[in-house]
Amino acid sequence: MPDSKWVDLLDPDPATLDAAVPGMLHPTASERMLAPARHEDDPRPRLERHGDYLFGILVVPVTTDDEVTFQEVDLVVDQRRLLTVRKTAAGGSGAFDVEPVQQASAGAIPGMALYALLDEIAEQFLTVVDRFDDDIDELEDKVEEWEAVVVRERISQLRHDILHVRRVLTPTRDLARSILDDRVDLAGDPELFPHDVEIHFADVYDKLLRATDGLDLSRDLLAGVRDYHQAQVANDQNEVMKRLTVVASVLLLPTFIVGLYGQNLKGIPELDWHYGYAWSWALIVLTTIAQIVYFRRKKWV
């Protein structure tokens, strides 16, 4: 069973939250932890001191088969316990499961349990970055096979997800850095973040830094696919214009010939010629064939 020093709640009601930390929380913190998740405006991850405890907000990316969702996790930690409040993700799809992390950190001090939580969140970010790379590779392979509208929709979705992940990854990295630099701590004995725990947070910071670099690379790869797709669309448009130009050019000479013999003026050499009609048709056919041969040699048709 998970250790009692780490209490995890999922969408608690006021009574459940108060029973977990009786009289400990400031009303603003309680209100924040009980408020429903607003996924159209995710909060900025942060960790700040509230008297004799630390209050934090985390946003965790959760990968599903079709999309990346985001789950808010609020926390309160002091020298005695760690309390986490998970809020159901949008649509109920995907969930961040902390039970394996609780079991792995059973018996650890609250500061070490918070490290285990942040380390798992850092792993989630790395998993999401790998997911982006796989999706971009698939998009790059299929960009010439899929319809243009499908490619544009996929690029737009990936770009939106990458920006969303970056918006919560950067402050999460800064949060880990603030613990590593001893800017966020609680006075007392025992310490909330002893030196050996701060060293572990350096590993979390390195993972989040690696996730940031990977996210930047994914964004650059996606930009490359987008540029290639735009170039492909422009090339297809050029091919269409080239064919229209060929059609117009092929019809130009026959139109000229018909217009020339349609003037009905005296002195036209072929006007009284018995084979004049056949001659005009032969001239039209020959000039058309000559143009088509020329354009095919130029590989325009």
BELUR-V977349 format. One record per residue. N is the residue number from 0. RES is the residue in three letters. PHI is phi in whole degrees, -180 to 180 (NA if undefined). PSI is psi in radians with two decimals (* if undefined). Layout:
BEGIN
n/res/phi/psi
N/RES/PHI/PSI
N/RES/PHI/PSI
END
This chain:
BEGIN
n/res/phi/psi
0/MET/NA/2.55
1/PRO/-59/2.56
2/ASP/-67/2.51
3/SER/-70/-0.25
4/LYS/-68/-0.33
5/TRP/-119/1.93
6/VAL/-106/2.20
7/ASP/-118/2.28
8/LEU/-125/2.55
9/LEU/-118/2.02
10/ASP/47/1.03
11/PRO/-75/2.77
12/ASP/-92/2.96
13/PRO/-56/-0.69
14/ALA/-65/-0.73
15/THR/-65/-0.73
16/LEU/-65/-0.73
17/ASP/-68/-0.59
18/ALA/-68/-0.54
19/ALA/-72/-0.68
20/VAL/-136/1.31
21/PRO/-62/2.09
22/GLY/66/0.26
23/MET/-91/-0.60
24/LEU/-90/2.53
25/HIS/-71/2.58
26/PRO/-55/-0.63
27/THR/-66/-0.65
28/ALA/-67/-0.74
29/SER/-62/-0.75
30/GLU/-62/-0.71
31/ARG/-65/-0.71
32/MET/-74/-0.47
33/LEU/-90/-0.26
34/ALA/-67/2.46
35/PRO/-67/2.68
36/ALA/-68/2.38
37/ARG/-114/1.60
38/HIS/-77/-0.20
39/GLU/-80/-0.19
40/ASP/-146/1.23
41/ASP/-61/2.48
42/PRO/-71/2.81
43/ARG/-84/2.17
44/PRO/-57/2.42
45/ARG/-161/2.84
46/LEU/-141/2.10
47/GLU/-139/2.73
48/ARG/-87/2.28
49/HIS/-123/1.50
50/GLY/68/-2.00
51/ASP/-100/0.33
52/TYR/-146/2.88
53/LEU/-105/2.35
54/PHE/-113/2.31
55/GLY/-138/2.72
56/ILE/-128/2.22
57/LEU/-123/2.62
58/VAL/-124/2.10
59/VAL/-109/2.19
60/PRO/-76/2.35
61/VAL/-124/2.13
62/THR/-89/2.37
63/THR/-120/-3.06
64/ASP/-65/-0.58
65/ASP/-111/-0.33
66/GLU/-157/3.06
67/VAL/-112/2.11
68/THR/-108/2.96
69/PHE/-131/2.30
70/GLN/-120/2.27
71/GLU/-84/2.37
72/VAL/-129/1.99
73/ASP/-95/2.64
74/LEU/-145/2.67
75/VAL/-134/2.29
76/VAL/-140/2.43
77/ASP/-142/-2.90
78/GLN/-71/-0.24
79/ARG/-102/-0.60
80/ARG/-154/2.85
81/LEU/-123/2.18
82/LEU/-115/2.22
83/THR/-119/2.42
84/VAL/-122/1.92
85/ARG/-92/2.45
86/LYS/-115/2.33
87/THR/-56/2.32
88/ALA/-68/2.88
89/ALA/-58/2.27
90/GLY/73/-0.01
91/GLY/73/0.13
92/SER/-87/2.25
93/GLY/77/2.64
94/ALA/-157/2.48
95/PHE/-92/1.94
96/ASP/-95/2.05
97/VAL/-98/-0.11
98/GLU/-60/-0.76
99/PRO/-60/-0.62
100/VAL/-70/-0.67
101/GLN/-60/-0.79
102/GLN/-66/-0.67
103/ALA/-69/-0.49
104/SER/-106/0.34
105/ALA/-59/2.32
106/GLY/87/-0.16
107/ALA/-78/2.72
108/ILE/-68/2.76
109/PRO/-56/-0.66
110/GLY/-62/-0.69
111/MET/-70/-0.62
112/ALA/-64/-0.66
113/LEU/-65/-0.65
114/TYR/-60/-0.78
115/ALA/-61/-0.68
116/LEU/-65/-0.84
117/LEU/-67/-0.59
118/ASP/-65/-0.71
119/GLU/-67/-0.64
120/ILE/-66/-0.68
121/ALA/-62/-0.69
122/GLU/-63/-0.64
123/GLN/-62/-0.73
124/PHE/-63/-0.75
125/LEU/-63/-0.67
126/THR/-63/-0.72
127/VAL/-64/-0.71
128/VAL/-62/-0.74
129/ASP/-62/-0.66
130/ARG/-63/-0.74
131/PHE/-61/-0.77
132/ASP/-61/-0.74
133/ASP/-64/-0.75
134/ASP/-65/-0.67
135/ILE/-69/-0.68
136/ASP/-61/-0.76
137/GLU/-63/-0.74
138/LEU/-63/-0.71
139/GLU/-65/-0.64
140/ASP/-72/-0.55
141/LYS/-102/0.03
142/VAL/-62/-0.50
143/GLU/-89/-0.25
144/GLU/-97/-0.67
145/TRP/-75/2.73
146/GLU/-67/2.64
147/ALA/-58/-0.67
148/VAL/-67/-0.61
149/VAL/-68/-0.74
150/VAL/-63/-0.76
151/ARG/-64/-0.73
152/GLU/-64/-0.71
153/ARG/-67/-0.72
154/ILE/-63/-0.75
155/SER/-64/-0.73
156/GLN/-65/-0.79
157/LEU/-63/-0.73
158/ARG/-63/-0.74
159/HIS/-62/-0.78
160/ASP/-65/-0.71
161/ILE/-63/-0.77
162/LEU/-64/-0.67
163/HIS/-66/-0.78
164/VAL/-63/-0.72
165/ARG/-64/-0.62
166/ARG/-65/-0.50
167/VAL/-101/-0.36
168/LEU/-72/-0.76
169/THR/-60/-0.87
170/PRO/-67/-0.48
171/THR/-66/-0.70
172/ARG/-63/-0.74
173/ASP/-64/-0.61
174/LEU/-62/-0.82
175/ALA/-63/-0.64
176/ARG/-67/-0.63
177/SER/-65/-0.61
178/ILE/-71/-0.73
179/LEU/-62/-0.65
180/ASP/-85/0.06
181/ASP/63/0.53
182/ARG/-87/-0.33
183/VAL/-125/1.95
184/ASP/-161/2.97
185/LEU/-120/2.37
186/ALA/-74/2.63
187/GLY/138/3.07
188/ASP/-131/2.07
189/PRO/-80/2.89
190/GLU/-70/2.59
191/LEU/-72/-0.73
192/PHE/-124/1.44
193/PRO/-61/2.98
194/HIS/-60/-0.72
195/ASP/-66/-0.54
196/VAL/-71/-0.71
197/GLU/-61/-0.62
198/ILE/-63/-0.67
199/HIS/-65/-0.63
200/PHE/-65/-0.41
201/ALA/-63/-0.64
202/ASP/-65/-0.71
203/VAL/-62/-0.78
204/TYR/-61/-0.73
205/ASP/-63/-0.69
206/LYS/-65/-0.75
207/LEU/-67/-0.61
208/LEU/-66/-0.71
209/ARG/-65/-0.67
210/ALA/-64/-0.67
211/THR/-63/-0.79
212/ASP/-63/-0.73
213/GLY/-64/-0.62
214/LEU/-68/-0.68
215/ASP/-64/-0.70
216/LEU/-65/-0.72
217/SER/-61/-0.72
218/ARG/-63/-0.71
219/ASP/-67/-0.70
220/LEU/-64/-0.72
221/LEU/-65/-0.68
222/ALA/-63/-0.65
223/GLY/-64/-0.73
224/VAL/-64/-0.71
225/ARG/-63/-0.76
226/ASP/-64/-0.71
227/TYR/-64/-0.72
228/HIS/-64/-0.73
229/GLN/-64/-0.69
230/ALA/-65/-0.64
231/GLN/-66/-0.72
232/VAL/-64/-0.75
233/ALA/-63/-0.67
234/ASN/-66/-0.71
235/ASP/-62/-0.69
236/GLN/-65/-0.66
237/ASN/-64/-0.67
238/GLU/-65/-0.68
239/VAL/-64/-0.80
240/MET/-63/-0.64
241/LYS/-64/-0.75
242/ARG/-66/-0.70
243/LEU/-63/-0.66
244/THR/-65/-0.70
245/VAL/-63/-0.78
246/VAL/-61/-0.78
247/ALA/-64/-0.67
248/SER/-69/-0.68
249/VAL/-64/-0.66
250/LEU/-80/-0.23
251/LEU/-66/-0.86
252/LEU/-66/-0.81
253/PRO/-58/-0.69
254/THR/-63/-0.70
255/PHE/-63/-0.76
256/ILE/-64/-0.80
257/VAL/-62/-0.74
258/GLY/-65/-0.65
259/LEU/-63/-0.81
260/TYR/-83/-0.07
261/GLY/-93/0.13
262/GLN/-75/-0.47
263/ASN/57/0.80
264/LEU/-107/2.63
265/LYS/-69/2.59
266/GLY/96/-0.06
267/ILE/-70/2.17
268/PRO/-57/-0.68
269/GLU/-90/0.13
270/LEU/-66/-0.73
271/ASP/-104/0.22
272/TRP/-79/2.34
273/HIS/-63/-0.60
274/TYR/-102/0.37
275/GLY/-62/-0.73
276/TYR/-64/-0.78
277/ALA/-64/-0.65
278/TRP/-62/-0.75
279/SER/-65/-0.70
280/TRP/-67/-0.73
281/ALA/-63/-0.70
282/LEU/-65/-0.72
283/ILE/-63/-0.85
284/VAL/-63/-0.79
285/LEU/-65/-0.77
286/THR/-67/-0.61
287/THR/-66/-0.79
288/ILE/-63/-0.72
289/ALA/-63/-0.71
290/GLN/-66/-0.76
291/ILE/-63/-0.74
292/VAL/-61/-0.75
293/TYR/-64/-0.78
294/PHE/-68/-0.60
295/ARG/-69/-0.65
296/ARG/-65/-0.54
297/LYS/-81/-0.09
298/LYS/62/0.65
299/TRP/-91/-0.35
300/VAL/-133/*
END
